[in-house]
Amino acid sequence: MENPYDYMQTALDELSAQGNLRILPHALHEGRYLYAAGQKMLNLSSNDYLGLAADLELRTRFLESLTPEDFLPSSSSSRLLTGNHPAFDELETALARLYGAESALVFNSGYDANTGILPAIAMQDDLILADKLVHASLIDGMRLSRAHWLRFKHNNVKHLERLLALNASNYRHVIIVTESLFSMDGDEAPLRELVRLKQLYPNVLLYVDEAHAFGLRGPRGLGCCEEQGCIGEVDFLMGTLGKAAASAGAFVICRRVIRDYLVNHVRPFIFTTALPPVIAKWSRHVLHLLPEMGERRQRLDQLARHLRRALREQRIKCPSTSHIIPLLIGDSAEAVRRAEDMQRRGFYVRAVRPPTVPEGTARLRISLRADMTDEEMEQLITYIPKM
Ligand SMILES: *Cc1c(COP(=O)(O)O)cnc(C)c1O
C-alpha cells in the first residue's frame, strides 16, 4: 500500500523540476526597502503603489487618534450577528458617497468578494463572459457558481460582441467580468466599450475588478471607471483595500437592492468573522486622504511613463499602460534566475510563473511605487538590458 503522503512529495518534485516550486520568502521591511539574504533591496514586488503602507507618519497620525476603546483587534463575530461595528457603516457610507452611488458593501478580502459575489448572483440559467486573463479569485468565483461560463480573448471587444450576440437571448442574465487594470500585464480594459455592449442588451450586467486601479486612477483615485467616466454604468464595481489603500479587505459599489441581496446570499460574507474594526477605521482614515493624493498618483504615472519609454527605446516589448510592468521571459527557471540577478543588484523583483500566468509566459513583474527616487529609477533602467 502506498504511503498517502507520497503523492505530495511527487507533486513537489515535479514543480521543482519545472522551476515552478513556490516557497515562502523571509523578509524584513523598512519603509520601501526589504532585507533578505543579508541584502537591502528596493521593494518592487509589493502592491504598495503609492507608498502609503511604508509611510510611518501616516500610521503615526492614525495611532495618535486611537484610544484603547477604539483599538478593537477583533470583531468577534460575523457582521450578521454581533460583528457589525459602526466602523463598517462609516466606511461603507464614505465609499458610497465618494462614488456617488447608492451603497457599498465591505468584504474581508478581494478573494472573498470575487468568490462570493459571482456564485450568489449567477444561477444555472445565467452565463458569465470573462476576460481570458482575469484573476484567479474571479475564476474560482465562476467555478463555484452554477452558471455557464466562457472566456473572451483578452481585451477583445469584437470577440465579446460575438459571444453576446450568439448567447444573450438564450440566458436569463449574462454577466461580463473583467479587471480594469490587469494585474499581470499592466494593461487596461476598454471599459467604455464594455458599457456600450452591455447597454445593447436588457439582461446584461457588468462586473469590474479595480484591485490594481483603486487609489491610483481617476482624478480622485477611485479607479479606471472614474477615469473613463463610467462609474454609474457598472453594476458591480469591486475594489480592494489591501493594495494601494494600504489596508485590508475589499468593497463593492452597487445599487441598494444589490447590496441587500448580497448581504443575504454571499457565503464568504455571511459565514466569516468580520475584519477587525480597527482595520475598518484605518481604511476609513486612508480613504479620507486618498482623493487629495493627486501628487503621489502623478509621481507614479511619471515613473511608469519613464520606464515604459526606456523599454520601448531598447525594443523590449511590454503590454503595460500602467505602473505594473512585466518583462516577459518565457521559461520559468530562466525568469527565476533573472529575478535573482535583479535582487543581487538591489531591486526586489520577482518572477511570476504558471499557474499565476499562462504556460510559457513566466515574467519579471515590476510594481513601481510613487516613493522611489529618480536615482533608483535610473539605476533600474541601466540594469534591465543587462539581464
Ligand atoms: C489581489 C487581487 C484580488 C484579491 O484581493 P485580496 O484582497 O488580496 O484578497 C482580487 N482581484 C485582483 C485582480 C487582484 O489583483
PDBQT file of the ligand as one rigid body, heavy atoms in Angstrom, charges set to zero:
ROOT
HETATM    1  C1  LIG A 401      -5.205  40.951  -5.270  1.00  0.00    +0.000 C 
HETATM    2  C2  LIG A 401      -6.382  40.736  -6.147  1.00  0.00    +0.000 A 
HETATM    3  C3  LIG A 401      -7.573  40.221  -5.645  1.00  0.00    +0.000 A 
HETATM    4  C4  LIG A 401      -7.690  39.691  -4.254  1.00  0.00    +0.000 C 
HETATM    5  O1  LIG A 401      -7.732  40.699  -3.320  1.00  0.00    +0.000 OA
HETATM    6  P1  LIG A 401      -7.267  40.381  -1.829  1.00  0.00    +0.000 P 
HETATM    7  O2  LIG A 401      -7.841  41.493  -1.035  1.00  0.00    +0.000 OA
HETATM    8  O3  LIG A 401      -5.782  40.349  -1.849  1.00  0.00    +0.000 OA
HETATM    9  O4  LIG A 401      -7.852  39.048  -1.472  1.00  0.00    +0.000 OA
HETATM   10  C5  LIG A 401      -8.672  40.176  -6.478  1.00  0.00    +0.000 A 
HETATM   11  N1  LIG A 401      -8.585  40.574  -7.765  1.00  0.00    +0.000 NA
HETATM   12  C6  LIG A 401      -7.433  41.023  -8.290  1.00  0.00    +0.000 A 
HETATM   13  C7  LIG A 401      -7.392  41.444  -9.710  1.00  0.00    +0.000 C 
HETATM   14  C8  LIG A 401      -6.292  41.107  -7.504  1.00  0.00    +0.000 A 
HETATM   15  O5  LIG A 401      -5.147  41.526  -8.027  1.00  0.00    +0.000 OA
ENDROOT
TORSDOF 0
